[in-house]
Amino acid sequence: MSDRLVKIIPANPYMAISDSILREAKDDLQNAIQCDSIAIQTSDHPAFVDCGGSLERIFCPVCHSEIDFEWWGTAMDRAYEEAFRKLDVVLPCCGETVSLNDLQYDFPCGFSTCAIEILNPIAQIDAATLDAVKEIFRTGVRVICARL
Ligand SMILES: [Zn+2]
């Protein structure tokens, strides 16, 4: 059976969260859920937090057209060259300017400067547990599930 890695990131890709707050959230999660392990990841600029092999389709959040993977790959390469400090792109479908973070990834993906990674949680992370993390982070979160 493959491993499941659930990543909790702040909703804002540019938001930095201090090590002590990340540790507090990790301790809270360790008490709340059963899993193999919990790790903290940080970087000094936003990183792409992916859903592993589960990214099947991407849609425009404005006009809901399906976005071509080749176009997206080029846009990602360009943003990566600037360390993802600028995520805005002009979409090919409707010409709107949207953050790469706000495209509709199926399954969800995102960008962040930090993540709490939960390896093989036994159950789904429930709403109360996520609310506790939101409270510790003092911001909204995004949950990304990857199969390894
Ligand atoms: Zn569009």
Backbone and ligand atoms as CSV (ligand in chain L), in Angstrom:
chain,resi,resn,atom,element,x,y,z
A,1,MET,N,N,0.838,-1.208,0.000
A,1,MET,CA,C,0.000,0.000,0.000
A,1,MET,C,C,0.866,1.248,0.000
A,2,SER,N,N,0.449,2.267,-0.757
A,2,SER,CA,C,1.261,3.480,-0.828
A,2,SER,C,C,1.063,4.335,0.425
A,3,ASP,N,N,2.028,5.229,0.671
A,3,ASP,CA,C,1.937,6.122,1.829
A,3,ASP,C,C,1.054,7.314,1.506
A,4,ARG,N,N,0.389,7.807,2.530
A,4,ARG,CA,C,-0.413,9.024,2.399
A,4,ARG,C,C,0.247,10.124,3.200
A,5,LEU,N,N,0.473,11.255,2.540
A,5,LEU,CA,C,1.072,12.392,3.230
A,5,LEU,C,C,0.088,13.558,3.178
A,6,VAL,N,N,-0.423,13.951,4.335
A,6,VAL,CA,C,-1.358,15.069,4.409
A,6,VAL,C,C,-0.584,16.300,4.854
A,7,LYS,N,N,-0.672,17.384,4.039
A,7,LYS,CA,C,0.100,18.599,4.339
A,7,LYS,C,C,-0.862,19.732,4.667
A,8,ILE,N,N,-0.616,20.373,5.787
A,8,ILE,CA,C,-1.430,21.527,6.183
A,8,ILE,C,C,-0.567,22.776,6.004
A,9,ILE,N,N,-1.075,23.717,5.194
A,9,ILE,CA,C,-0.307,24.941,4.919
A,9,ILE,C,C,-1.204,26.153,5.183
A,10,PRO,N,N,-0.571,27.315,5.496
A,10,PRO,CA,C,-1.381,28.535,5.612
A,10,PRO,C,C,-1.987,28.881,4.252
A,11,ALA,N,N,-3.194,29.444,4.259
A,11,ALA,CA,C,-3.871,29.741,3.001
A,11,ALA,C,C,-3.117,30.786,2.181
A,12,ASN,N,N,-2.426,31.698,2.853
A,12,ASN,CA,C,-1.662,32.742,2.168
A,12,ASN,C,C,-0.253,32.229,1.853
A,13,PRO,N,N,0.109,32.155,0.556
A,13,PRO,CA,C,1.402,31.555,0.192
A,13,PRO,C,C,2.612,32.334,0.694
A,14,TYR,N,N,2.429,33.621,0.985
A,14,TYR,CA,C,3.574,34.442,1.391
A,14,TYR,C,C,3.725,34.524,2.905
A,15,MET,N,N,2.755,34.001,3.621
A,15,MET,CA,C,2.752,34.160,5.074
A,15,MET,C,C,3.839,33.303,5.729
A,16,ALA,N,N,4.671,33.938,6.537
A,16,ALA,CA,C,5.683,33.200,7.299
A,16,ALA,C,C,5.124,32.906,8.684
A,17,ILE,N,N,5.361,31.706,9.146
A,17,ILE,CA,C,4.901,31.328,10.484
A,17,ILE,C,C,6.127,30.916,11.288
A,18,SER,N,N,6.235,31.426,12.504
A,18,SER,CA,C,7.461,31.217,13.289
A,18,SER,C,C,7.611,29.744,13.687
A,19,ASP,N,N,8.857,29.355,13.944
A,19,ASP,CA,C,9.145,27.967,14.333
A,19,ASP,C,C,8.374,27.562,15.584
A,20,SER,N,N,8.265,28.492,16.539
A,20,SER,CA,C,7.594,28.123,17.792
A,20,SER,C,C,6.109,27.857,17.540
A,21,ILE,N,N,5.495,28.623,16.655
A,21,ILE,CA,C,4.074,28.401,16.350
A,21,ILE,C,C,3.905,27.091,15.572
A,22,LEU,N,N,4.824,26.830,14.653
A,22,LEU,CA,C,4.750,25.556,13.914
A,22,LEU,C,C,4.882,24.370,14.868
A,23,ARG,N,N,5.801,24.495,15.836
A,23,ARG,CA,C,5.985,23.399,16.808
A,23,ARG,C,C,4.741,23.218,17.670
A,24,GLU,N,N,4.125,24.348,18.038
A,24,GLU,CA,C,2.908,24.285,18.845
A,24,GLU,C,C,1.805,23.546,18.066
A,25,ALA,N,N,1.668,23.870,16.785
A,25,ALA,CA,C,0.652,23.211,15.952
A,25,ALA,C,C,0.968,21.726,15.794
A,26,LYS,N,N,2.255,21.427,15.641
A,26,LYS,CA,C,2.669,20.023,15.491
A,26,LYS,C,C,2.331,19.234,16.756
A,27,ASP,N,N,2.642,19.805,17.924
A,27,ASP,CA,C,2.339,19.122,19.190
A,27,ASP,C,C,0.838,18.886,19.326
A,28,ASP,N,N,0.067,19.910,18.943
A,28,ASP,CA,C,-1.385,19.806,19.028
A,28,ASP,C,C,-1.887,18.669,18.133
A,29,LEU,N,N,-1.343,18.589,16.916
A,29,LEU,CA,C,-1.760,17.537,15.984
A,29,LEU,C,C,-1.346,16.158,16.504
A,30,GLN,N,N,-0.157,16.111,17.111
A,30,GLN,CA,C,0.336,14.836,17.624
A,30,GLN,C,C,-0.600,14.270,18.702
A,31,ASN,N,N,-1.207,15.175,19.474
A,31,ASN,CA,C,-2.151,14.740,20.491
A,31,ASN,C,C,-3.506,14.363,19.897
A,32,ALA,N,N,-3.835,14.984,18.754
A,32,ALA,CA,C,-5.196,14.847,18.225
A,32,ALA,C,C,-5.360,13.665,17.269
A,33,ILE,N,N,-4.295,13.271,16.583
A,33,ILE,CA,C,-4.476,12.253,15.544
A,33,ILE,C,C,-3.447,11.132,15.655
A,34,GLN,N,N,-3.848,9.994,15.140
A,34,GLN,CA,C,-2.928,8.860,15.074
A,34,GLN,C,C,-2.323,8.797,13.684
A,35,CYS,N,N,-0.997,8.708,13.624
A,35,CYS,CA,C,-0.321,8.662,12.328
A,35,CYS,C,C,1.081,8.103,12.547
A,36,ASP,N,N,1.820,7.905,11.445
A,36,ASP,CA,C,3.183,7.376,11.575
A,36,ASP,C,C,4.141,8.435,12.116
A,37,SER,N,N,4.051,9.658,11.581
A,37,SER,CA,C,4.938,10.720,12.054
A,37,SER,C,C,4.419,12.065,11.567
A,38,ILE,N,N,4.892,13.138,12.217
A,38,ILE,CA,C,4.543,14.501,11.802
A,38,ILE,C,C,5.837,15.294,11.679
A,39,ALA,N,N,5.993,15.993,10.560
A,39,ALA,CA,C,7.210,16.768,10.325
A,39,ALA,C,C,6.848,18.204,9.952
A,40,ILE,N,N,7.782,19.109,10.218
A,40,ILE,CA,C,7.620,20.515,9.841
A,40,ILE,C,C,8.568,20.824,8.684
A,41,GLN,N,N,8.044,21.480,7.646
A,41,GLN,CA,C,8.880,21.915,6.521
A,41,GLN,C,C,8.828,23.437,6.443
A,42,THR,N,N,9.975,24.061,6.236
A,42,THR,CA,C,9.965,25.515,6.024
A,42,THR,C,C,10.922,25.880,4.888
A,43,SER,N,N,10.658,27.011,4.238
A,43,SER,CA,C,11.596,27.549,3.255
A,43,SER,C,C,11.472,29.067,3.309
A,44,ASP,N,N,12.476,29.774,2.786
A,44,ASP,CA,C,12.427,31.233,2.932
A,44,ASP,C,C,11.653,31.920,1.802
A,45,HIS,N,N,11.155,31.130,0.858
A,45,HIS,CA,C,10.253,31.695,-0.147
A,45,HIS,C,C,9.159,30.664,-0.393
A,46,PRO,N,N,8.042,31.045,-1.010
A,46,PRO,CA,C,6.972,30.074,-1.225
A,46,PRO,C,C,7.463,28.871,-2.049
A,47,ALA,N,N,7.048,27.703,-1.681
A,47,ALA,CA,C,7.347,26.479,-2.431
A,47,ALA,C,C,6.022,25.889,-2.918
A,48,PHE,N,N,6.073,25.159,-4.017
A,48,PHE,CA,C,4.873,24.493,-4.510
A,48,PHE,C,C,4.631,23.245,-3.662
A,49,VAL,N,N,3.461,23.164,-3.100
A,49,VAL,CA,C,3.099,22.020,-2.263
A,49,VAL,C,C,2.133,21.177,-3.081
A,50,ASP,N,N,2.604,20.027,-3.540
A,50,ASP,CA,C,1.823,19.280,-4.525
A,50,ASP,C,C,1.107,18.089,-3.903
A,51,CYS,N,N,0.213,17.519,-4.703
A,51,CYS,CA,C,-0.560,16.370,-4.227
A,51,CYS,C,C,0.024,15.074,-4.789
A,52,GLY,N,N,1.336,15.088,-5.061
A,52,GLY,CA,C,1.990,13.887,-5.561
A,52,GLY,C,C,1.455,13.519,-6.931
A,53,GLY,N,N,1.214,12.250,-7.144
A,53,GLY,CA,C,0.720,11.804,-8.443
A,53,GLY,C,C,-0.766,12.035,-8.643
A,54,SER,N,N,-1.414,12.715,-7.688
A,54,SER,CA,C,-2.871,12.854,-7.760
A,54,SER,C,C,-3.342,14.086,-8.517
A,55,LEU,N,N,-2.392,14.881,-9.052
A,55,LEU,CA,C,-2.810,16.053,-9.829
A,55,LEU,C,C,-3.220,15.608,-11.217
A,56,GLU,N,N,-4.525,15.632,-11.462
A,56,GLU,CA,C,-5.034,15.126,-12.738
A,56,GLU,C,C,-5.469,16.243,-13.670
A,57,ARG,N,N,-6.087,17.278,-13.092
A,57,ARG,CA,C,-6.578,18.363,-13.925
A,57,ARG,C,C,-6.458,19.691,-13.196
A,58,ILE,N,N,-6.409,20.771,-13.986
A,58,ILE,CA,C,-6.337,22.122,-13.428
A,58,ILE,C,C,-7.379,22.967,-14.162
A,59,PHE,N,N,-8.135,23.756,-13.400
A,59,PHE,CA,C,-9.168,24.590,-14.012
A,59,PHE,C,C,-8.932,26.056,-13.677
A,60,CYS,N,N,-9.392,26.918,-14.584
A,60,CYS,CA,C,-9.395,28.361,-14.359
A,60,CYS,C,C,-10.450,28.689,-13.303
A,61,PRO,N,N,-10.084,29.469,-12.263
A,61,PRO,CA,C,-11.062,29.804,-11.229
A,61,PRO,C,C,-12.066,30.860,-11.694
A,62,VAL,N,N,-11.773,31.511,-12.838
A,62,VAL,CA,C,-12.660,32.583,-13.318
A,62,VAL,C,C,-13.683,32.025,-14.309
A,63,CYS,N,N,-13.206,31.377,-15.388
A,63,CYS,CA,C,-14.141,30.926,-16.427
A,63,CYS,C,C,-14.309,29.399,-16.418
A,64,HIS,N,N,-13.569,28.723,-15.531
A,64,HIS,CA,C,-13.708,27.276,-15.319
A,64,HIS,C,C,-13.269,26.417,-16.503
A,65,SER,N,N,-12.539,27.012,-17.455
A,65,SER,CA,C,-11.959,26.209,-18.535
A,65,SER,C,C,-10.878,25.302,-17.958
A,66,GLU,N,N,-10.658,24.180,-18.599
A,66,GLU,CA,C,-9.548,23.323,-18.190
A,66,GLU,C,C,-8.251,23.940,-18.708
A,67,ILE,N,N,-7.233,23.936,-17.864
A,67,ILE,CA,C,-5.964,24.567,-18.226
A,67,ILE,C,C,-4.988,23.509,-18.712
A,68,ASP,N,N,-4.334,23.833,-19.823
A,68,ASP,CA,C,-3.401,22.924,-20.461
A,68,ASP,C,C,-2.148,22.736,-19.588
A,69,PHE,N,N,-1.760,21.479,-19.367
A,69,PHE,CA,C,-0.617,21.190,-18.499
A,69,PHE,C,C,0.682,21.786,-19.035
A,70,GLU,N,N,0.796,21.827,-20.365
A,70,GLU,CA,C,2.028,22.362,-20.945
A,70,GLU,C,C,2.126,23.865,-20.642
A,71,TRP,N,N,1.003,24.576,-20.803
A,71,TRP,CA,C,0.980,26.013,-20.488
A,71,TRP,C,C,1.312,26.211,-19.009
A,72,TRP,N,N,0.708,25.396,-18.180
A,72,TRP,CA,C,0.919,25.518,-16.733
A,72,TRP,C,C,2.385,25.246,-16.370
A,73,GLY,N,N,2.966,24.230,-16.999
A,73,GLY,CA,C,4.365,23.885,-16.740
A,73,GLY,C,C,5.291,25.046,-17.066
A,74,THR,N,N,5.018,25.713,-18.203
A,74,THR,CA,C,5.833,26.868,-18.586
A,74,THR,C,C,5.648,28.005,-17.592
A,75,ALA,N,N,4.399,28.253,-17.187
A,75,ALA,CA,C,4.122,29.316,-16.213
A,75,ALA,C,C,4.803,29.018,-14.879
A,76,MET,N,N,4.802,27.732,-14.491
A,76,MET,CA,C,5.455,27.336,-13.236
A,76,MET,C,C,6.966,27.534,-13.329
A,77,ASP,N,N,7.555,27.156,-14.474
A,77,ASP,CA,C,9.004,27.327,-14.661
A,77,ASP,C,C,9.387,28.794,-14.522
A,78,ARG,N,N,8.563,29.656,-15.156
A,78,ARG,CA,C,8.855,31.086,-15.118
A,78,ARG,C,C,8.760,31.624,-13.686
A,79,ALA,N,N,7.727,31.195,-12.973
A,79,ALA,CA,C,7.551,31.665,-11.591
A,79,ALA,C,C,8.663,31.113,-10.702
A,80,TYR,N,N,9.095,29.884,-11.000
A,80,TYR,CA,C,10.149,29.252,-10.198
A,80,TYR,C,C,11.458,30.024,-10.311
A,81,GLU,N,N,11.709,30.565,-11.516
A,81,GLU,CA,C,12.941,31.342,-11.720
A,81,GLU,C,C,13.002,32.527,-10.759
A,82,GLU,N,N,11.850,33.029,-10.356
A,82,GLU,CA,C,11.823,34.125,-9.382
A,82,GLU,C,C,11.451,33.607,-7.998
A,83,ALA,N,N,11.765,32.344,-7.766
A,83,ALA,CA,C,11.554,31.714,-6.453
A,83,ALA,C,C,10.103,31.836,-5.979
A,84,PHE,N,N,9.172,31.816,-6.924
A,84,PHE,CA,C,7.730,31.893,-6.626
A,84,PHE,C,C,7.366,33.124,-5.804
A,85,ARG,N,N,8.191,34.198,-5.920
A,85,ARG,CA,C,7.843,35.410,-5.184
A,85,ARG,C,C,6.695,36.132,-5.866
A,86,LYS,N,N,6.534,35.874,-7.161
A,86,LYS,CA,C,5.434,36.477,-7.907
A,86,LYS,C,C,4.657,35.319,-8.532
A,87,LEU,N,N,3.412,35.181,-8.132
A,87,LEU,CA,C,2.629,34.021,-8.588
A,87,LEU,C,C,1.563,34.406,-9.613
A,88,ASP,N,N,1.411,35.710,-9.872
A,88,ASP,CA,C,0.358,36.129,-10.800
A,88,ASP,C,C,0.693,35.744,-12.237
A,89,VAL,N,N,-0.306,35.224,-12.931
A,89,VAL,CA,C,-0.150,34.873,-14.345
A,89,VAL,C,C,-1.392,35.361,-15.098
A,90,VAL,N,N,-1.197,35.635,-16.403
A,90,VAL,CA,C,-2.334,35.970,-17.260
A,90,VAL,C,C,-2.800,34.670,-17.903
A,91,LEU,N,N,-4.033,34.319,-17.658
A,91,LEU,CA,C,-4.530,33.016,-18.103
A,91,LEU,C,C,-4.812,33.000,-19.606
A,92,PRO,N,N,-4.547,31.862,-20.256
A,92,PRO,CA,C,-4.749,31.778,-21.706
A,92,PRO,C,C,-6.228,31.712,-22.091
A,93,CYS,N,N,-7.075,31.258,-21.172
A,93,CYS,CA,C,-8.490,31.038,-21.513
A,93,CYS,C,C,-9.274,32.336,-21.578
A,94,CYS,N,N,-9.179,33.164,-20.517
A,94,CYS,CA,C,-10.041,34.346,-20.434
A,94,CYS,C,C,-9.245,35.631,-20.265
A,95,GLY,N,N,-7.901,35.530,-20.227
A,95,GLY,CA,C,-7.079,36.731,-20.140
A,95,GLY,C,C,-7.061,37.376,-18.761
A,96,GLU,N,N,-7.693,36.723,-17.775
A,96,GLU,CA,C,-7.687,37.283,-16.423
A,96,GLU,C,C,-6.325,37.034,-15.765
A,97,THR,N,N,-5.952,37.927,-14.849
A,97,THR,CA,C,-4.729,37.743,-14.069
A,97,THR,C,C,-5.093,37.069,-12.750
A,98,VAL,N,N,-4.471,35.913,-12.526
A,98,VAL,CA,C,-4.812,35.098,-11.355
A,98,VAL,C,C,-3.506,34.556,-10.775
A,99,SER,N,N,-3.480,34.355,-9.470
A,99,SER,CA,C,-2.316,33.729,-8.835
A,99,SER,C,C,-2.292,32.234,-9.165
A,100,LEU,N,N,-1.115,31.714,-9.413
A,100,LEU,CA,C,-0.982,30.250,-9.605
A,100,LEU,C,C,-1.529,29.507,-8.384
A,101,ASN,N,N,-1.493,30.180,-7.237
A,101,ASN,CA,C,-2.015,29.567,-6.011
A,101,ASN,C,C,-3.534,29.399,-6.050
A,102,ASP,N,N,-4.191,30.207,-6.889
A,102,ASP,CA,C,-5.656,30.201,-6.894
A,102,ASP,C,C,-6.249,29.393,-8.042
A,103,LEU,N,N,-5.418,28.761,-8.854
A,103,LEU,CA,C,-5.969,27.853,-9.871
A,103,LEU,C,C,-6.658,26.703,-9.140
A,104,GLN,N,N,-7.641,26.112,-9.808
A,104,GLN,CA,C,-8.358,25.004,-9.162
A,104,GLN,C,C,-7.662,23.695,-9.503
A,105,TYR,N,N,-6.832,23.259,-8.581
A,105,TYR,CA,C,-6.085,22.021,-8.773
A,105,TYR,C,C,-6.926,20.838,-8.307
A,106,ASP,N,N,-6.937,19.813,-9.114
A,106,ASP,CA,C,-7.707,18.606,-8.788
A,106,ASP,C,C,-6.723,17.419,-8.848
A,107,PHE,N,N,-6.280,16.901,-7.695
A,107,PHE,CA,C,-6.584,17.265,-6.318
A,107,PHE,C,C,-5.878,18.559,-5.905
A,108,PRO,N,N,-6.310,19.145,-4.763
A,108,PRO,CA,C,-5.754,20.428,-4.353
A,108,PRO,C,C,-4.227,20.430,-4.213
A,109,CYS,N,N,-3.632,21.574,-4.615
A,109,CYS,CA,C,-2.219,21.878,-4.418
A,109,CYS,C,C,-2.171,23.319,-3.910
A,110,GLY,N,N,-0.964,23.809,-3.602
A,110,GLY,CA,C,-0.872,25.200,-3.183
A,110,GLY,C,C,0.571,25.622,-3.057
A,111,PHE,N,N,0.750,26.852,-2.586
A,111,PHE,CA,C,2.091,27.383,-2.361
A,111,PHE,C,C,2.174,27.839,-0.913
A,112,SER,N,N,3.329,27.634,-0.295
A,112,SER,CA,C,3.502,28.148,1.070
A,112,SER,C,C,4.974,28.144,1.440
A,113,THR,N,N,5.286,28.901,2.491
A,113,THR,CA,C,6.653,28.934,3.005
A,113,THR,C,C,6.854,27.895,4.104
A,114,CYS,N,N,5.764,27.219,4.481
A,114,CYS,CA,C,5.897,26.197,5.521
A,114,CYS,C,C,4.763,25.185,5.395
A,115,ALA,N,N,4.967,24.028,5.966
A,115,ALA,CA,C,3.933,22.992,5.945
A,115,ALA,C,C,4.128,22.081,7.142
A,116,ILE,N,N,3.013,21.566,7.620
A,116,ILE,CA,C,3.087,20.479,8.598
A,116,ILE,C,C,2.659,19.228,7.859
A,117,GLU,N,N,3.527,18.237,7.840
A,117,GLU,CA,C,3.290,17.033,7.049
A,117,GLU,C,C,2.974,15.847,7.957
A,118,ILE,N,N,1.820,15.271,7.712
A,118,ILE,CA,C,1.350,14.162,8.541
A,118,ILE,C,C,1.413,12.887,7.701
A,119,LEU,N,N,2.239,11.946,8.139
A,119,LEU,CA,C,2.417,10.716,7.364
A,119,LEU,C,C,1.434,9.639,7.822
A,120,ASN,N,N,0.660,9.156,6.886
A,120,ASN,CA,C,-0.287,8.060,7.112
A,120,ASN,C,C,-1.223,8.254,8.311
A,121,PRO,N,N,-2.000,9.352,8.295
A,121,PRO,CA,C,-3.010,9.472,9.357
A,121,PRO,C,C,-4.019,8.337,9.232
A,122,ILE,N,N,-4.463,7.823,10.376
A,122,ILE,CA,C,-5.372,6.677,10.358
A,122,ILE,C,C,-6.748,7.099,9.856
A,123,ALA,N,N,-7.172,8.308,10.251
A,123,ALA,CA,C,-8.478,8.801,9.794
A,123,ALA,C,C,-8.288,10.137,9.088
A,124,GLN,N,N,-9.361,10.650,8.487
A,124,GLN,CA,C,-9.327,11.991,7.919
A,124,GLN,C,C,-9.102,13.002,9.034
A,125,ILE,N,N,-8.410,14.094,8.713
A,125,ILE,CA,C,-8.213,15.151,9.702
A,125,ILE,C,C,-9.564,15.860,9.855
A,126,ASP,N,N,-10.144,15.822,11.054
A,126,ASP,CA,C,-11.496,16.368,11.191
A,126,ASP,C,C,-11.490,17.888,11.354
A,127,ALA,N,N,-12.687,18.465,11.229
A,127,ALA,CA,C,-12.815,19.931,11.212
A,127,ALA,C,C,-12.318,20.549,12.514
A,128,ALA,N,N,-12.588,19.907,13.649
A,128,ALA,CA,C,-12.179,20.473,14.938
A,128,ALA,C,C,-10.653,20.541,15.032
A,129,THR,N,N,-9.991,19.500,14.532
A,129,THR,CA,C,-8.524,19.473,14.559
A,129,THR,C,C,-7.964,20.586,13.669
A,130,LEU,N,N,-8.577,20.761,12.490
A,130,LEU,CA,C,-8.127,21.826,11.584
A,130,LEU,C,C,-8.391,23.206,12.178
A,131,ASP,N,N,-9.534,23.351,12.849
A,131,ASP,CA,C,-9.844,24.635,13.485
A,131,ASP,C,C,-8.792,24.982,14.525
A,132,ALA,N,N,-8.315,23.963,15.254
A,132,ALA,CA,C,-7.280,24.212,16.266
A,132,ALA,C,C,-5.999,24.712,15.599
A,133,VAL,N,N,-5.652,24.127,14.447
A,133,VAL,CA,C,-4.450,24.584,13.732
A,133,VAL,C,C,-4.653,26.018,13.246
A,134,LYS,N,N,-5.845,26.308,12.699
A,134,LYS,CA,C,-6.139,27.676,12.242
A,134,LYS,C,C,-5.970,28.668,13.380
A,135,GLU,N,N,-6.415,28.274,14.567
A,135,GLU,CA,C,-6.323,29.164,15.717
A,135,GLU,C,C,-4.863,29.402,16.107
A,136,ILE,N,N,-4.066,28.340,16.061
A,136,ILE,CA,C,-2.644,28.484,16.411
A,136,ILE,C,C,-1.932,29.328,15.351
A,137,PHE,N,N,-2.233,29.068,14.073
A,137,PHE,CA,C,-1.619,29.843,12.978
A,137,PHE,C,C,-2.169,31.269,12.917
A,138,ARG,N,N,-3.358,31.477,13.450
A,138,ARG,CA,C,-4.097,32.733,13.329
A,138,ARG,C,C,-4.361,33.085,11.871
A,139,THR,N,N,-4.668,32.076,11.067
A,139,THR,CA,C,-5.001,32.296,9.664
A,139,THR,C,C,-5.688,31.046,9.116
A,140,GLY,N,N,-6.287,31.167,7.953
A,140,GLY,CA,C,-6.887,30.011,7.301
A,140,GLY,C,C,-5.834,29.039,6.817
A,141,VAL,N,N,-6.224,27.802,6.589
A,141,VAL,CA,C,-5.275,26.798,6.125
A,141,VAL,C,C,-5.820,26.099,4.885
A,142,ARG,N,N,-4.919,25.436,4.183
A,142,ARG,CA,C,-5.283,24.590,3.056
A,142,ARG,C,C,-4.736,23.203,3.341
A,143,VAL,N,N,-5.498,22.192,3.017
A,143,VAL,CA,C,-5.069,20.813,3.263
A,143,VAL,C,C,-4.800,20.143,1.927
A,144,ILE,N,N,-3.621,19.557,1.809
A,144,ILE,CA,C,-3.207,18.916,0.566
A,144,ILE,C,C,-2.865,17.468,0.852
A,145,CYS,N,N,-3.487,16.561,0.116
A,145,CYS,CA,C,-3.277,15.140,0.355
A,145,CYS,C,C,-2.495,14.540,-0.803
A,146,ALA,N,N,-1.340,13.975,-0.485
A,146,ALA,CA,C,-0.504,13.361,-1.519
A,146,ALA,C,C,-0.384,11.864,-1.284
A,147,ARG,N,N,-0.360,11.114,-2.367
A,147,ARG,CA,C,0.012,9.707,-2.297
A,147,ARG,C,C,1.434,9.581,-2.777
A,148,LEU,N,N,2.254,8.876,-2.010
A,148,LEU,CA,C,3.676,8.797,-2.353
A,148,LEU,C,C,3.979,7.487,-3.064
L,1,ZN,ZN,ZN,-10.281,31.408,-17.644
